[in-house]
Amino acid sequence: MVASGAATRGVIVDGAGIGSSIAANKVPGVRAALCYDKASARNSREHNNANVLTLGGRLLTETQARDVLYTWLTTPFAGGRHADRVQKIAELERRYRTWTPSSSENS
């Protein structure tokens, strides 16, 4: 839904949050961040404009997960110099959207 524009942000919870983050980041338009505390949640939003949060349900207590989620949902993107980073990420995504190992020889 985030990639299609039907939602501005999404949340995925699995055991460790790692696999879901890797998988979500394969979807064009998704910038997923695995966050494990309020600092990582704040940074993922302020500096990287993450639009998907992944959480490890087996690694966080309910209180920790709520704190991370609240911080992530209420932290705005800072823009400014960080916008350049997000633009570079988007450019990489466009460049490699159709990349395959055999096509790298043609780049």
BAVO-252346 format. One record per residue: x, y, z of N, C-alpha, C, O in turn. Coordinates in steps of 0.1 Angstrom, whole numbers, plus 5000, padded with zeros to 4 digits. Layout:
BEGIN
XYZXYZXYZXYZ/...
***
This chain:
BEGIN
500849885000500050005000500950135000500550234994/502050125007502950245007503550264993503550374988/503950154987504550174973503550224963503950304954/502350184964501250234955500750374958500150434950/501150424970500650554974499250554981498750654985/498750434983497450414991497650445006496750485013/498950435010499250475024500550545024501450525016/500750635034501950715035503050645043504250665041/502550555052503550485060502950345063501750325063/503850255067503350115070504250065081505350105084/503749955088504449895099504349745096503249685093/505449675098505549525097506149475110507149525114/505549375115506049305127506249165124505349095119/507549115126507748975125508648935137508849015146/509248815137510048775148511148865152511248905164/512048895143513248975145513149115138513849205142/512349125128512149245120513149255109513049345101/514149165109515249175099514749125085514849205075/514149015084513648955072512549045065512549075053/511649105073510649185068511249315063510749375053/512349365069512949485064513649465051513549545042/514349355050515049315037513949305026514149355015/512949225029511949205019511249335015511049365003/510849415024510149545021511049635013510549705004/512349635016513249725008513449674994514049744986/512949564990512949514976511849584968511849574956/510849644975509749694968510049844964510349924973/510049874951510250014948509350114955508150094956/509950224960509150324967509150304982508650394989/509650194987509650165001511050195007512050145001/511050265018512250285026512050225040511550305048/512250105041511950035054513150045064514250035059/512850065076513850075087513449985098512349985104/514449895102514249815114514749905126515849945127/513749925134514050015146513949935159512949855160/514749955168514849875180514749965193514749915204/514850105191514650195202514250325197514050345185/513950425206513450555202514450625193514050695184/515750615196516750685188516850635174516950715165/516750505172516750455158515450485151515550515139/514350495158513150535152513150685147512750715136/513650765156513750905153514750935141514351005132/515850865141516850885131516250835117516550895107/515550725117515050665105514050765098514050765086/513350835106512350935101513051065097512851115086/513851125107514451255105515451255094515451345085/516251155093517351155084517151075071517751115060/516250975071516050895059514650885054514450825044/513750955061512350965057511850825054511150795044/512150735064511650595063510150595062509450665070/509550515053508050515052507550375056506250355056/508350285060507950155066508750125078510050135077/508150095089508850055101508749905103507649845101/509849845106509749695109510249685123511149745128/509549595130509749565144509949415146509249335140/510849385156511049245160510149215172510449255183/509049135169508149105180508649025191508249035202/509648945188510248855198511448925205511948875215/511849045200513049115206512649235214513549285221/511449285213511049405221509849365230509049285227/509849435241508649415250507549505244507849575235/506349485249505249555244505449705246505149795237/505949745257506249885260507349945251507150055246/508349865249509449915239508849935225509150035219/508049835221507449845207506549965206506550035196/505749995216504850105216505750235216505350335209/506750245224507650365224508250385210508350505205/508750285204509350295191508350335181508550425173/507150275181506150305172505650455173505550525163/505450495185504950635188506050735183505750835176/507350705186508350795182508450805167508550905161/508350685160508450675146507250755139507450825129/506050735144504950795139504850955141504251025133/505450995151505351145155506651225150506651345152/507651155145508851225141508751265126508551175118/508851395123508851435109510151425102511251415109/510151415089511351415081511951555082511251655081/513251565085513951695087514151765074514351895074/514251695063514551765050515951825050516851755056/516151935044517451995043518451905037518251845027/519651895044520751815039520351665038520951595030/519351625046518951485045518151455033518051345028/517551555027516751535014517651485003517251414995/518951535003519851494993520051344994520151274984/520251285007520451145009519251065004519350964997/518051115007516851045002516751044987516350944981/517151154981517151164966518151064961517850994950/519251044967520250954962519750804963519950724954/519050784974518450644975517450624964517350514958/516550724961515650704951516250694937515750614929/517450754935518150744922518650604921518650544910/519250544932519750404931518550314928518750214921/517450334934516250254932515850254917515650144911/515850374911515450384897516550314888516150244879/517750334892518850274884518850124884519050064874/518550064895518649924897517349854897517249734900/516249924894514949864894514849734885514249644889/515549744874515449624865516849554864517049474855/517649584874519049524874518949374876518249324885/519749304869520049164872521549134871522149224865/522049034877523549014876524049014862525149064859/523248954852523748954839523749094832524449114823/522749174837522649314830523749404835523949514830/524449364846525549454852526649464842527449564843/526849364833527949374823527649484813528549534807/526349524811526049624801525949764807525749854800/526249774820526149914827527449984826527450094831/
***
